Amino acid sequence: MPVHTPAAFPAARLRRLRRTSALRDLVAESALRVQDLIWPVFIREGEGIEEPVPSMPGVSRLSLDLLLIKAGEALELGIRTICLFPYTDQALRTEDCAEAWSPDNLTNRAIRMLKAELPEMAVMTDIALDPYNINGHDGLVVGEEIVNDPTVKALVKMALAQCEAGADILGPSDMMDGRIAAMRRAVESAGYKDVAILSYAAKFASGFYGPFRDAVGASGRLVGDKKTYQVNPANRLEALRCVARDLDEGADMVMVKPGMPYLDICREVKDQFGVPTFAYQVSGEYAMLKGAMENGWLGEHVMLESLLAFKRAGCDGILTYFAPDAARALKS
């Protein structure tokens, strides 16, 4: 969009519209709403358990009974969408990752519970094999290779199990080629035509995921790295090709991950494709800001400032661990 060149000073005084809070709000170009927030939550087995994640201050793994309580509180704050990430018992992590599509795995039980008790809450899932993989990878490992096509077949089974449990939004985060088309065909054929796919379309091989891997118990198990399937952080055009491909294959919405280091990609995706565009303020971003806030190095206002940046960059919504705190701040 062309930017008009203002008249010369003093005819144009840009500070006129910054003078009061009312004037600043009147001409604000972007706005952050509670409805824009998706809350990622880590879940675990047990009862009455709220287990802090050391590398993510203020974030805990929740047993399902506490998940229900916390989700209800989030809904009262205006947060309408929750995204589930399981911390899977070591005994259930295998090379074939079969627990990923078990109808009674932790995630599927959580979906059924939330849809039964809080039907107005939209439930988003994660589709990747790393919480179930003894190797810590998002795909099946054969030798030293993360194999694409067998992984896609496994992911389809995972997607169908989540649809059967009642998921509203599938979140494929694996970055395997062809997985969106395969999921869309399978989901449609099985009669789940209304289930949406929010594809992690531009997911970069980033160093900002470390605390998340701690939270789901994958850090110590990862063999090698994920650079053969996640996008090179240097590659802007490749990321846009990934978005175009996933939309062509049937994704309803797309995501850029991580968030703040990739705001340029968020803007380009929104401008080029004009589709619902999301970003994930990932664990490393959260940990940096939260740690600095707790130490008094940054003020609490940087939380909302960081989230507003996503809206300014064109995002329709944000996955953020700050969601409950941000919702309270927006309401106050």
BAMIKOL-620203 format. One record per atom (N, C-alpha, C, O): x, y, z. Coordinates in steps of 0.001 Angstrom, whole numbers, plus 500000, padded with zeros to 6 digits. Layout:
REM residues N
XYZ...
END
This chain:
REM residues 332
500838498808500000500000500000500000500875501245500000501753501374500853500652502185499044501480503398499023501224504248500259500102504318500761502275504888500740502181505744501913502214507189501453503151507614500777501195507936501819501107509342501423502194510151502127502440509984503321502833511022501367503819511929501943503096513132502522502426513851501781503209513376503827502448514482504440502961515843503984504062515986503454502116516817504216502520518195503929503721518556504787504039517880505765504371519628504399505557520058505130505171520606506504504082521150506688506080520450507457505921521036508788505885522562508643506689523089507874505021523297509320504166522868510430502739522509510015501918522176510869502426522572508694501064522193508292500764520762508743499656520457509184501743519913508629501599518537509109502398518383510394503621518527510401501708518097511454502338517758512734501843516353513090500721516192513570502664515360512859502240513987513087501927513705514552501206512759514867502465514519515434502204514322516860500788514737517262500338514408518360500073515465516375498710515875516737497840514667517088497039514710518021498014513590516320497165512418516520497728511441517555497195510349517753498811511856518208499364511055519304499130511713520658499568511193521684498438512861520668498411513723521837497694513095523022498143513245524158496585512392522781495835511796523876495566510328523577495682509869522441495203509606524635494888508194524462493707508007523516493712507092522693492701508864523626491530508753522753491908508922521291491433508178520432492757509894521009493185510118519624494036508960519118493888508528517974494930508457519974495773507338519549494922506117519237495164505428518246493922505842520080493047504700519819492227504906518558491972503957517817491816506135518313490981506436517157491675506098515843491026505655514895492986506303515780493708506098514521494600504849514555495451504675513683494411503988515547495215502766515618494969501903514381493822501669514001496023501442513769495921500667512534495724499172512794495218498455511931496115498707513960495999497289514309495409497175515705495585498062516539494713496085515949494117495868517270494269494406517649494135493515516809494552494170518926494664492821519478493427492534520304493069493315521186492762491401520019491561491012520744491795489669521438492627488871521006491060489436522506491156488138523171490824487015522207491418485940522281489879487250521301489459486216520349490565485821519368490453484808518678491620486613519309492739486308518412493688485268518995494590484802518299493504484897520251494481484081520957494098482603520951492955482244521235495062481762520625494946480316520798495932479931521896497104480306521859495432479175522876496263478825524036496823477415523876496061476449523911498153477273523700498764475938523675498939475424525106499459476131525969498497474186525346498529473615526695499192472242526655498911471431525773500066471995527613500725470696527741499929469839528718499562470294529801499665468596528326498877467704529163499672466449529501500595466063528784499290465823530613499988464625531058499001463713531794497898464125532153499419462493532002498607461548532762498621461928534244499462462701534703497655461355534979497600461571536418496353462322536823495440462532536024496333462717538072495191463444538617495697464478539602496558464196540435495156465672539496495544466743540404496972467204540218497591467699541160497515467046538998498932467368538765499053468651537952498461468782536881499820469584538472500226470797537760501743470865537886502277471362538878502417470364536879503861470140536921504586471235536149504513471257534920505286472147536829505949473251536131506986472763535123507675471767535344507075473492534008508113473262533009509254474231533329509088475437533150510406473741533797511450474646534290511904475695533272512198476828533653511966475342532000512460476284530995511381477223530479511639478047529602510148477101531031509055477983530620508348478503531873507311477964532260508887479530532507508302480020533761506815480331533600506405481006532656506021479828534536504586480077534499503793479077533691502565479155533654504467478126533034503795477110532218503946475757532904505023475423533398502877474987532934502898473668533574502256472621532675501433472932531815502656471369532898501922470240532329500744469956533253500897469915534474499578469762532667498364469602533450497773468215533272497707467705532153497345467603534362496533466400534252495152466813533739494794467989533805494380465858533233493157466211532531492119466873533434491355467718532967492073466511534702491110467166535585491424468645535750490515469474535798492720468981535839493097470391535950493006471094534604492729472293534547493237470357533517493035470939532182491617471458532046491403472561531543490643470669532489489245471079532369488984472356533157488286473252532681489537472440534348489353473642535165489994474850534487489370475904534366491238474692534048491959475809533430491314476219532108491251477407531794490835475248531333490170475569530074488887476344530334488564477275529596488152475967531379486955476710531741487269478145532118486540479065531747488358478337532858488768479695533228489165480494531988488845481677531873489866479834531059490259480512529823489034480940529026488997482037528468488037480071528979486815480388528244486116481596528861485593482447528143486108481670530171485511482828530847486267484113530516485679485194530505487566483999530246488360485161529853488138485554528392488579486620527962487458484700527632487202484992526222488069484229525258487960484425524048488945483344525767489776482513524900488922481373524383488420480571525170488749481287523067487793480346522496488446479104521899487751478157521532489783479097521796490466477969521158491655477538522006492440478362522473491768476223522193492865475646522967493559474614522090492904473931521303494868474493522216495637473539521410496371472594522358497050473035523285496230471299522119496722470276523047498053469677522594498234469333521426498988469560523558500277468922523314500541467925524435500601468315525601500699466654524107500821465640525154502259465394525604503192465414524801502412465164526897503653464648527460503428463146527640502727462722528559504020462359526767503725460935526698504702460136527550505904460398527551504173459172528265504998458300529084506064457612528235505800457202527105507249457492528780508359456877528058508014455481527547508446455105526457507256454718528299506924453353527900506073453309526646505999452271525989505421454430526295504550454480525123505248455061523898504642455176522832506520455426524047507295455968522925508001454813522214508834454123522803507660454615520953508182453475520198508661453922518829508435455062518423509321453024518123509781453353516780508626453439515787508700454200514822507556452669516009506424452731515079505398453790515469504477454068514701505543454388516658504711455516517109503224455179517164502388456065516988502883453924517403501485453484517319500573454187518315499372454301518071501111454655519418500279455360520396499680456635519799498672457136520298500290457163518737499826458415518136498397458322517632497672459317517649497979457144517185496613457010516662495742456088517513494690455633517065496175455819518719495329455060519634494093455897519993494228457062520367492894455317519883491690456088520215491679456591521652491036457598521952492380455904522537492365456268523946493673456883524424493977456857525616494446457437523491495662458101523952495287459381524700494127459793524713496280459992525312496041461135526186495335462274525461494382462850525985495793462594524278495198463702523526493747463413523178492892464282523347493453462215522695492083461906522285491129461879523466489967462260523327491598461436524627490754461500525819490502462954526222489404463306526652491523463787526079491361465206526410490372465875525460489549466682525892490443465546524172489497466121523200488067465772523594487201466643523667487830464485523847486465464054524179485963464744525446484804465152525521486836464869526430486440465524527674486070466986527431485022467446527885486920467708526723486671469130526497485410469355525671484629470260525965485204468538524640484011468726523803482739468363524555481676468922524283482840467429525498481667467064526290481351468128527337480183468446527561482376468682527978482172469594529099482162471064528689481482471879529313482910471403527646482998472799527184482777472824525668483705473135524920481579472507525209481355472366523767481610473636522973481883473574521774481524474795523634481751476046522920483239476348522712483581477274521976484123475580523349485562475740523171486018474969521933485759473771521818486694475651521010487265474970519850488551474269520278489404474867520934488682473004519905489849472212520292490709471963519064490258471389518072491954472405519153492948472182518109493934471124518585494233471031519776494427470342517664495380469285518004496718469528517332496865470406516481497667468742517730498970468696517066499079467365516341498785466316516914499501467405515082499731466178514332501199466115513948501641466773513007501936465320514686503349465029514450503683463858515361502981463614516342504738463142515046505021461918515781505996462101516934506244461152517677506555463292517103507612463453518102507189463131519538508033462655520297505920463362519971505592462970521347505518461456521555505466460984522691505514460701520458505333459248520532506541458479520007506572457249520046507525459213519519508651458618518808509842458447519748510276459415520371510366457252519857511523456999520709512731457800520248513660458043521019512707458218518951513812458996518382513611460503518496514516461273518171512439460931518953512187462358519108511891463108517832511800464335517854511736462406516709511485463077515431509998463166515129509188462423515683509652464099514231508266464283513817507810463189512855506613463032512616508751462439512308508445461380511362509088460071511764509915460019512675508696459012511069509274457696511308510734457680510858511088458296509853511558456987511593512993456945511310513371455538510857513097454557511547514002455453509694514529454192509174516016454397508925516410455169508051516832453700509696518271453957509628518539455349510167518259455632511332519077456209509333519309457594509718518389458550508962518577459765509020517400458013508255516518458831507430515136458962508059514568457988508552514608460180508033513216460398508411512418460190507126512468461012506212511690459093507070511053458678505811509725459395505628508911459451506549509512459933504458508364460793504202507055460030504037506124460233504817506967459165503046505677458584502679505095457655503757503896457724504025505904456794504379505351456017505499504890456906506652503911456588507328505597458026506881505169458958507925503816459552507597502966459681508478503601459919506332502312460497505939501175459530506247500122459944506732501377458252505969500342457253506269500053457194507769498899457071508179501098457282508578500919457291510030500181458546510483499321458479511361500513459683509890499873460942510264498388460939509906497571461502510635498044460317508802496643460203508413495870459410509468494759459790509838496444458327509944495777457554511002495616458400512270494593458322512950496608459186512572496553460069513731495432461101513564494670461360514495495343461684512365494311462682512084492916462090512215492029462719512792492712460894511689491393460265511748491000459958513187489835460110513554491953459530514002491652459260515408491250460539516134490363460515516987491894461647515802491552462914516440490198463425515973489446464003516758489882463213514694488551463583514196487472462786514914486444463333515313487713461505515074486741460646515745486525461095517187485419460980517716487573461605517820487468462075519202486719463397519304486249463762520382486602464128518173485833465367518183486624466635517959486113467724518221487866466531517478488683467721517250488013468669516258487380468231515298488159469962516500487634470982515591488658471392514547488309471679513402489935471419514953491013471890514083492173470918514177492651470624515273492629470416513040493837469593512986495031470500512714494974471378511853496115470278513457497305471110513297498521470300512886499355469984513735498652469949511601499826469187511162501094470027511274501240471040510589502009469600512144503232470365512405504482469622511953505594470020512298504317468563511196505390467620510888506279468039509733507458467689509704505729468790508773506439469265507578506840468156506605507821468297505876506093467066506590506300466050505555505623466505504257504579467156504297506212466166503116505612466503501830504350465682501593504336464471501811503298466348501146502080465664500736501128465323501852500107464681501603501418465727503081500566465258504179499220465961504217498240465368504667499139467200503761497855467901503794496867467250502822495709467020503169497333466956501602496447466313500618495969464965501126494792464631500990496873464187501712496502462862502209495495462969503351494530462207503404495713463900504251494775464086505363493420464564504867492383464064505303493427465521503965492163466057503480491337464971502795490130464875503017491980464160501972491254463071501310490675462099502341489516461697502244491489461731503318491049460749504312489934461300505186488961460602505470490071462531505606489080463142506479487744463293505750486689463013506318487794463733504505486568463858503711485914462492503505484704462340503672486730461504503141486188460168502871485543459555504108484589458785504005486078459907505292485545459354506540484337460134507056483763459772508083483950461192506361482766461941506745483010463118507663482060463715508168484272463463507888484590464593508773484823465853507950485865466498508071483861466197507122484040467276506152484165468644506794484701469564506175483680468804508026483696470108508670484925470350509544485071471434510109485807469363509663487016469546510467488016470389509680488348470074508537488489471460510304489414472377509637490859471920509810491204471250510783491695472300508840493131472040508925493867473373508988493805474181508062494557473583510091495462474731510242496870474181510090497452473646511034497400474319508899498695473721508588499850474573509100499876475789508907500803473915509755502085474561510032502821474574508689503688473739508431502462475523507859502923475495506469504356475998506331505137475456505549504696477031507089506045477597507032506686477424508404506771478362509195507132476203508660507758475890509947509261475764509724509725474912508966510000476621510393511435476727510162512227475845511133511782475560512244513399475427510688514314474633511515515012475580512485516167475959512292514291475944513515514681477033514400515289476528515698515031475404516130516099477376516308516635477089517628515732477554518751516077477408519924514564478118518408513672478669519411512707477634519998511849477989520807512829476366519607511890475343520065512353474599521321511624473748521830513534474899521819514119474103522893513220473883524101513044472735524510512636474938524700511790474719525869510568473852525572510128473096526440510016473946524373508878473092524004509276471623524063508527470788524569510451471319523547510887469920523565511075469425524991510855468249525280511484470326525886511511469958527303510095469638527793509877468660528509509149470474527397507785470350527907507112469056527483506324468494528243507413468568526266506784467324525796507693466118525990507351465005525590508858466342526610509744465236526923510515464698525747510896463527525743510760465541524728511447465071523525512909465492523460513647464996522609513347466394524337514690466971524212515793465929524248516637465885523353515793465103525261516876464138525414516800462977524442517744462193524341515685462854523719515486461705522842515771462024521378515909461113520562515860463311521038516052463679519638517417463228519151518449463605519707517405462414518103518627461930517478518880462775516241518106462712515285519950463566516239520220464446515108519410465722515203519165466229516298518987466248514046518195467475514025517056467322513018516858466247512452516320468392512801515123468332511964515288469126510662514306469537510043516525469331510268516790470192509125516423469576507782516335470289506783516207468258507740515833467656506456514349467795506164513912467482505056513559468258507134512135468438506845511579469795507238510514470173506749512252470543508099511813471896508390512569472888507506513662472589507025511984474070507294512513475027506326513775475714506862513848476071508038514750475889505994515966476625506323515596478061506711514908478734505944516033478551507883515708479927508279516153480990507269515664482119507304517070480639506376517535481599505368516575481741504200516736482645503380515561480854504104514799480728502861513382481287502963512480480664503523513222482471502409511914483118502352511034482529501254509874482201501502511570482393500054510772481917498927510345480467499109509238480093498723511212479654499693510831478271499956509645478214500913508742477397500732509641479075501927508527479112502866507228479457502149506186478868502436507280480396501229506077480776500485505612479638499580504410479454499392506540478880499023506145477719498214505451476672499091504485476040498662505941476496500302505298475544501219503863475967501533502962475130501593503660477263501732502313477761502004501413477522500797500290477042500947501902477855499598501102477664498386500728476199498204499589475883497858501678475314498436501413473881498291500336473414499260499409472708498864500452473808500537499495473332501534498091473866501253497108473162501481497987475092500765496675475623500396496099474856499211494911474533499191496936474568498234496480473792497076496005472397497488495115471826496858496606471854498550496267470497498981495057470453499924494584469370500270494557471616500338493334471603501127493413472176502518492481471994503301494495472869502864494554473543504164493566474703504178493434475421503188492871474886505300491940476003505454492630477251505972492237478374505655493666477039506774494410478123507400495880477725507401496212476543507309496752478714507505498191478419507499498875479139508652498401480157509156500000478573509046500751479111510178502212479323509809502797478575509026502779480364510400504220480625510347504767480340511736504211480794512736505864479582511794506452479192513076507973479105512934508472478457512014508728479767513859508351480640514963507679481931514482507399482113513297507432482824515461506693484023515159507529485263514984507779485682513854507972485865516081508594487185515998509821487255515102509991488263514416510704486225515067511832486322514138511428486200512669512260486378511779510144485893512411509680485637511046508461486488510702507595486051509944508389487696511251507263488579510949507235488974509481506166489247508935508398489006508833508411489307507398507674488237506610506998488538505627507806486983507044507113485889506367505608485989506624504809485753505717505218486334507847503790486525508152503174487545507205502111487305506634503832488667507041503302489720506182503206489263504732502210489524504058504235488587504258504199488140502856503116487097502627502438487119501599502950486189503575501911485167503427500538485829503349499733485487502483500270486764504240498962487423504236498757488217502957497683488165502357499776488948502538499649489780501343499498488941500076498707489285499198500243487852499973500226487058498744499016486148498635498494485946497538498559485594499754497532484560499681496172485004500232495146484441499852496149485989501108494890486512501612494036485501502350492811485619502361494660484514502966493937483468503688494117483674505188494992484436505599493301483009506020493537483094507463494964482669507809495381481543507538495689483591508406497120483420508646497400483533510140496960484474510801498141482556510659498440482505512083499948482434512296500702482061511397500364482795513491501762482635513884501797481979515250500857482090516038502882481304515512503090480645516803504214481381517516505364481358517077503870482037518625504897482636519477505464481487520306504923481138521355506547480914519828506990479613520319507652479718521693507857480804522235507975478551522224508449478445523597509681479293523879509786479896524947510614479346522932511816480140523141511525481631523200512126482361523987510602482073522363510191483475522403509538483792523752509854484793524395508629482921524156507951483097525444508957483112526590508900483985527456509882482145526599510831482028527706511718483260527818512013483719528922512144483798526673512978485000526706512222486172527325512728486847528222511011486401526839510241487532527336509847487338528803509986488249529619509357486144529123508905485889530493510069485979531478509933486560532554511202485408531109512367485480531969512815486908532207513144487280533333512828487711531150513228489112531288512220489894532119512599490766532901510930489583531950509904490254532745510046489905534229509947490779535090510276488626534519510387488212535915511615488788536594511628488977537811512650489068535810513867489646536372513850491167536378514818491793536810512764491770535906512665493215535892513441493878534777513590495100534770513939493097533833514699493669532718513774494260531658514156495180530934512562493729531572511555494265530677510260494430531453509999493693532403509451495397531048508171495614531696507111494648531185507259494064530111506051494484531952504970493572531597504328493937530269503769493071529597504399495210529877503727495648528655504311495028527393503672495058526341505533494457527480506108493862526267505319492639525822505376492259524653504580492016526743503747490876526371502745491291525298502691490681524230501950492330525577500954492773524610501595493406523386501077493279522276502717494086523579503410494676522432503859493597521458503735493752520243504382492499522005504848491418521128503690490788520370503840490422519204502529490657521023501375490054520357500775491004519323500317490567518267500778492295519624500283493265518660501130493257517384500624493521516294502420492954517531503298492901516360502807491874515338502928492086514132502250490757515828501724489748514907500516490285514145500373490038512947499662491007514827498505491586514157498940492615513124498398492661512020499908493433513479500412494434512542501024493776511307500966494327510208501609492594511497502233491873510389501222491123509527501597490491508539499935491191509898498906490591509065498279489328509606497417488745508949498686488881510794498151487634511329496716487822511818496356488865512363495917486790511608494551486779512113494493486279513548493553486594514278495477485515513950495511484995515306496896484515515676497776484390514824497083484244516979498395483884517495498257482749518486497408482801519375499082481721518344499246480725519394500289481263520362501419481552519968499913481396521617500846481959522586500583481412523982499434481262524397501658481116524697501563480671526084501146481813527010500772481587528161501215483034526496500776484197527257499256484351527243498739485260527891498526483500526532497107483747526276496302484131527511495627485159527475496333483360528613495526483766529775495952485125530350495108485961530672497264485333530473497738486617531009497372487760530069496972488834530518497510487528528763497166488570527793495677488874527831495272490032527726494858487829527983493402488034528052493045488896529259492226489809529163493668488595530390493390489414531593493825490852531382493126491781531786494975491039530752495477492393530525494563493147529569494323494339529760494056492483528559493174493142527594491827493516528222491196494492527817491400492738529203490134493024529857490247494096530923489243494705531294491458494339531426491620495274532544491637496724532074491766497636532891
END
